[in-house]
């Protein structure tokens, strides 16, 4: 089949592909859109459609000490875990190209948490801390969240480094700069957007992580996903939908920030400059 025939076939399938994409998007978005009116419901229980609209449940969420404490705890744990994940993931991504041996082993170790179920990771951390004579707490939860987020940072920064022209680092070394100077003045600034974008993505992942939080959060220090799960099991009030709506709004804001931070930018030497160097 020639290229023209392939293009013609794709053009014929294009309307069907677009229609399928719209249907899949509606299927994914419809449950989320159903939560919005429930968040503004005047009813005492979860009912759809609501019989009336009210700001009662949003006000209750904003004024409740339990929800405020859970939100603050989630911000604290997610922020700390994000810092650890960014440092570990960025360090691994920068180290692998420089390693003559062990690069594959390091990459495998960094990406392994992506294929481990969070429940297995939570159980492993719990048993490991128990064998060491400790007890699971916020520090264990932070360690678990950082373990889940570090592979995302490593992949993002590695992808950013792949777009950087190696000639830039070689040029810096030829001018007498050591590897610390090359790292701080050349490579890190060029992958700063990748680091920032991965940090935003990691924060969203850690903030919304529920399995580790449920099993590792100590009593009285529940995160927002844990409290949301507990409240859903005890009483099905529209406050759950109100919290879910706020979390969705935060997720959309983080997504927009990530898109803004990861805007494309050329990190290669212009073609004219390369041609001039070759001619010289």
N, C-alpha and C positions, 0 to 999 in steps of 0.2 A: 504494500500500500504506500503510495507516494505521500509527500508532505501535504500537497493540496487536498488530497482525499481525506487525510486525517483532519485537516482544518475544517473541511466541509462537514465531516461527521461530528466534530465537536460543536460546531455552530448549530447543528440540528438538535443536539442533546442539551444545549445551553439553557433553553427555557425550562426543560424538565429538571435540570440540576438546580436552577435558581428556585423553582417551586419547591423542590425537596428541601433546600436550605431554609426557605421561609417556614415551612412546616416544622422542621426540626427546631428552629429558633423559637417558634411559638410554643412548642411542646415544652421547651426548657424554661421559658420565661413565664408561662401561664401560672404555675404554682407560686412564683415569687410575686406576681402582680396580685394574686388573690389575697396575699397577706396585707397589702396596703390598706384596703378598706377596713379590715378587721382591727388594725392598729388604731383606727379612729372610731371604733364601735362604741355605742352607748350601752351595749348589753353587758351582763355580768359574766357571761360565758362565751366561749368561742363559737360563733354562729356566722354562717355565710349564706346569703348576704346579711349584713347587720341591719337591725330594725331602725337604727338612728346613728347619727354621727356625734362624736364628742371628743374632747381633748383629755378626758379623764385619765385614760391609761398612760398616755405619754407623760402627763403631769405626775402621775404616781411613780413612774419609772425614774423621772428626774429628781424626785424628792425622797425616794426610798433609800434609807441608809444601806440596806443590803445590796441593792443594785449599784449604788455608787461605789461601795467597797469592792464589789466584784469587778466593776469597770476599771477602777484604779489598779487592782491587782493584775488584771489582764494587761493593762498598759505597761506596768512595771516588769512583769515576767517576759512579755513579748519584746519589749525594748532591750532588756538585758540579753535575752537569747539572740536577738538580731545582731547585736554588737559582737557577740562571740562567734556567730555563724559567719559574719562578714570577714572578721579577722582570719578565721580558720580557712574559709573557702577561698578568699583572695590569696592568702599565703600559699595554699596548695596549688592554685592555678598559676601563680608566678613561679613556683618552684619546679613544677613538672617539666617545662621546656629546658631547664638548666640541669636536670638530673640525667646523668649518663646511665645509671642503673636505678631500678626501683620506681621509675616513673609509672609504669603500668600497675605496679602494686599499689602505689599511692592513689592513682586514679580509681582503681577498684575499691579501695578502702573508703574513698570519699563518696563514691556513688552507691555503695552498698545500702545505706539507709533508705534509698529510694525504692528498693524492692523488699524491704522488711516491713510487714504490717505494723502500724502504730501500737496495736495491742501487744504484739510480741515484744516490741521495744520497751513498752511500759512494764511488762512483766519481767523482762531481763534487767532493767534498771532497778526495779523493786527488789528482786532477789539479790542482785549484786550489792546494793546498799545494805540489805539485811545481813548478808554474809560478812560484810565489813563492820558490823556492829552498830550501824546507824539506822535511821528511819527515813522513809521517803518524805520529802517536804518540797518547799518551793525551789530550793537549789537543785534537787533532782529533776523537778519539772523543767526548770530552765535548761539544764543539761540535755534533757530529752528533746525539747523544742529546738535547741541549737543543733542537735544531731540531725533532725529532720530538715532544717533549713540550710545547713552548710552545703549539701550537694547542689542546691539551686544556685547558690552564690558561685560555687566552683564552675559550674557549667556556663553561667552567664559571663563571668570574667574570662574564662577560657575562650568563649566565642568572641569576646571583645578583643582579646590578644591576637586571635587569628586574623583579625582585620588590620592589625597594625603592621606596617611595613618593617621587616627585620632590619632593613638598611638604616632606619633611624637609630636603633640601638647600636649597630656597628659603627655608625658615624660618631656617636657620642663616645664610644670606647676608643675610637681612633684619635679622638681629641684629648685623650688622657684621663677620662672619667672612669672611676672604678664602678663595680656593679652596684654599690649602694646609691651612688649618684645617678647612675643610669635608671635605676629603679624608681627613685624619688622624683627625678626631674623629667624623665622621658616616658617611661611605661605607665606609671600610675596616673599621671594627668591624662594620658590617651585613653585609658580604660575607666576614667572616673565616672562616666555616664553608666557604664555597665555595672560598676560597683553600686552606684546610687540606685539604679533600677532594681538590682537584685536585693538591696537592703529593703526597699519598699515592699517587694514581693515577699521577702522573708518575714517582715513584720506582719503582713496580712495573714500569712500562713500560721505564724505562732499565735497571733491574737485569736484566730478562729479555731485553733486546734482543740478538739474536745476529748479525744480518747485518752491522751496522756494526762490532760487536766483532770479527767474524771477519776483516774486511778492513782494519780500521784499528788493531787492537791490535798493538803491536810485539812481537817475540819476547822471551819472558821476562817479559812483563807481561800475560799473557792474563787475560781476565775469566772468570767462572764459565761462562757459556754457550759461550765459545770453547773452554775446556778440556774441557767436556762433549762438544762436537762432535768435538774431536780424539781424545779417549779412545774415543768410540763408533766412530771409524774405525780405530783401532789394535787395540783389544781389547774384546770385548763382555762385560765383567764386570758382576756385579750392583752394583758401586760406582756405575755410571751410574744405576741405578734408585734407589739410596740417595740420591744427590744430587738426583734428580728429585723424590723424596718430600719432601725437606727444602725444596726450592723451592716445591712445592705447598703445604706447610704455611705457608710464609712468605706466599704469595699469599693464602691464606685469611685469615691474620691481618691482612694489609693491607686486604683487602676488609671485614673486620669493623670495622677502625679507620676506614675511609672512611665506612661506614654510620653509625658512631657520631658522627663529626665533622660529617656533613652532615645531621643531624637537622633536620626542618622547624621553622621558627620564624617567626613573623609579623614582617615588616619594613615593615608599612604602618600608617598612622594609624588608630586605631579608628574605627568608623563613627559612634559617638556623638560623638566629638571633631569629626569632619568636619561632622556635622549641626549641632553647636553653633556652629562657625565660620560656616557658611552663614547661620544664623539671626541671628548677630551682625552 
